[in-house]
Amino acid sequence: MDACSKGDSSDIKTDAKEIKLLSCDLIEVEKLKKKTILIYIPYKIYTTYVRKIQRKLINELEKKTKKYVVLVAKRTILKGKQKNKSFKIIPRSRTLTSVYDSILEDIVSPSEIIGKRISMKADGKRVFKIMLDSKERQRDNIEEKLISFAAVYKKITRRDAVFSLPPTNEK
């Protein structure tokens, strides 16, 4: 994390030293000319260190690599019907639905999800339509990243998703 530790404030430097990476994937998005870097971070490190400095960390990494960067916590999914000695009842946070929802939150952060719909196509496929908060529209170049968010979500979960921003009322 040397590339990240050269940030503006000492807060980023101290927290970036504690960040450990599990793995990185390079995702090519056909519609964009830019590639996206998907970085997996252990869950505990993600919750304690990364969430505080995520916006600054992503901006620094995007400047250095000239690619879009997505940080995701590595989570565990437990099967429902599997006999597990350590858990009699599977915790809600380890179910497939909960883990996929948390991954979705990680992908779009620091933006917020304001709406989620599931569309069923005629052939039986599901398409998830996700509306993001438009407050971050100018600050994070979120409009350019929407296609890469969909590609990253498809890579991790094998689900089709369409990300969009609500229309603005500017006249």
C-alpha positions in Angstrom: 0.0 0.0 0.0 2.9 2.3 -0.6 1.1 4.1 -3.4 -1.7 4.9 -1.1 0.3 6.1 1.8 1.5 9.2 0.0 -1.9 10.9 0.7 -2.7 14.4 1.8 -3.1 13.8 5.5 -1.4 11.6 8.1 -4.8 9.9 8.8 -4.6 8.2 5.4 -1.0 7.2 6.0 -1.6 5.6 9.4 -4.7 3.7 8.2 -3.2 2.7 4.9 -0.3 1.0 6.7 -2.8 -1.3 8.4 -4.6 -2.4 5.2 -3.8 -5.8 3.9 -4.9 -7.0 0.5 -6.2 -10.5 -0.2 -6.3 -10.4 -4.0 -6.8 -8.1 -7.0 -8.6 -8.7 -10.3 -8.4 -6.7 -13.5 -11.8 -6.5 -15.1 -12.1 -5.4 -18.7 -15.3 -3.5 -19.5 -16.3 -3.8 -23.2 -18.3 -0.5 -23.3 -15.6 1.5 -21.6 -12.0 2.1 -22.7 -10.9 2.0 -19.1 -10.2 -1.1 -17.0 -11.4 -1.6 -13.5 -9.3 -3.0 -10.6 -11.2 -5.0 -8.1 -9.4 -5.3 -4.7 -10.4 -7.8 -2.1 -9.7 -6.8 1.6 -10.3 -8.9 4.7 -13.7 -8.1 6.3 -12.4 -6.9 9.7 -9.7 -4.6 8.1 -12.4 -3.3 5.7 -14.8 -2.3 8.5 -12.1 -0.8 10.9 -9.8 1.0 8.5 -11.0 1.2 4.9 -14.5 2.6 5.5 -13.1 5.7 7.2 -10.8 6.7 4.3 -12.4 4.9 1.4 -13.1 8.0 -0.8 -9.6 9.4 -0.4 -8.1 5.9 -0.9 -10.0 5.3 -4.1 -9.1 8.7 -5.5 -5.4 8.2 -4.8 -5.4 4.7 -6.3 -7.2 5.9 -9.4 -4.7 8.7 -9.9 -1.8 6.3 -9.6 -3.2 3.6 -11.8 -5.3 5.6 -14.2 -8.0 2.9 -13.9 -11.2 2.7 -11.9 -10.8 1.1 -8.5 -13.4 -0.8 -6.5 -12.7 -2.0 -2.9 -14.7 -5.0 -1.6 -14.6 -6.9 1.7 -14.1 -10.6 1.5 -17.2 -12.2 3.1 -18.2 -15.8 3.8 -21.3 -17.5 2.6 -22.6 -20.4 4.5 -24.9 -23.0 2.9 -28.4 -23.2 4.4 -28.8 -27.0 4.5 -25.3 -27.9 5.3 -24.8 -29.4 8.7 -22.3 -27.1 10.4 -20.9 -27.9 13.8 -20.1 -24.3 14.8 -23.5 -22.8 13.9 -26.9 -24.5 14.6 -28.6 -21.5 13.0 -26.9 -19.7 10.2 -26.4 -16.0 11.0 -28.3 -13.7 8.7 -25.0 -11.9 7.8 -23.6 -15.1 6.2 -26.6 -15.9 3.9 -26.3 -15.5 0.2 -28.7 -12.7 -0.1 -27.2 -10.7 2.8 -23.6 -11.2 1.4 -24.6 -10.1 -2.1 -26.4 -7.0 -0.7 -23.3 -6.1 1.3 -21.1 -6.6 -1.7 -23.4 -4.2 -3.6 -23.0 -1.6 -0.9 -19.2 -2.1 -1.0 -19.0 -1.6 -4.8 -21.0 1.6 -4.9 -19.5 3.2 -1.8 -19.0 6.1 -0.9 -22.3 6.6 -2.8 -25.6 5.4 -1.3 -28.2 3.1 -2.8 -31.6 4.8 -2.8 -33.6 2.2 -4.7 -33.5 -1.4 -5.8 -35.8 -3.2 -8.2 -35.8 -6.7 -9.7 -37.1 -6.9 -13.3 -38.0 -10.3 -14.8 -37.4 -10.7 -18.5 -39.6 -12.9 -20.7 -36.9 -15.6 -20.8 -36.9 -15.8 -17.0 -33.7 -13.8 -16.3 -33.5 -11.4 -13.5 -32.1 -7.9 -13.9 -31.4 -5.9 -10.8 -32.0 -2.1 -11.3 -30.1 0.0 -8.7 -30.6 3.7 -8.2 -27.7 5.6 -6.6 -27.9 8.9 -4.7 -27.1 11.8 -7.0 -25.4 13.9 -4.3 -22.0 12.3 -5.3 -22.6 13.0 -9.0 -19.9 15.7 -9.4 -17.5 14.7 -6.7 -16.6 11.1 -7.7 -17.4 11.1 -11.4 -20.0 8.5 -10.6 -21.7 8.7 -14.0 -18.6 7.3 -15.7 -18.3 4.5 -13.2 -21.8 3.1 -13.5 -20.9 0.6 -16.3 -17.9 -0.6 -14.4 -20.0 -1.1 -11.3 -22.3 -3.4 -13.3 -19.3 -5.3 -14.7 -17.8 -5.8 -11.2 -21.1 -6.9 -9.7 -21.6 -9.4 -12.6 -18.0 -10.8 -12.0 -18.5 -11.4 -8.3 -22.2 -12.5 -8.1 -23.0 -13.6 -11.7 -26.1 -11.4 -11.6 -27.0 -8.8 -14.2 -27.4 -5.3 -12.8 -28.1 -1.9 -14.2 -26.9 1.1 -12.2 -28.4 4.5 -12.7 -28.8 8.0 -11.2 -32.1 9.8 -10.7 -32.8 12.6 -13.1 -31.8 16.1 -11.9 -34.4 18.9 -11.6 -32.0 21.6 -12.8 -33.5 24.1 -15.3 
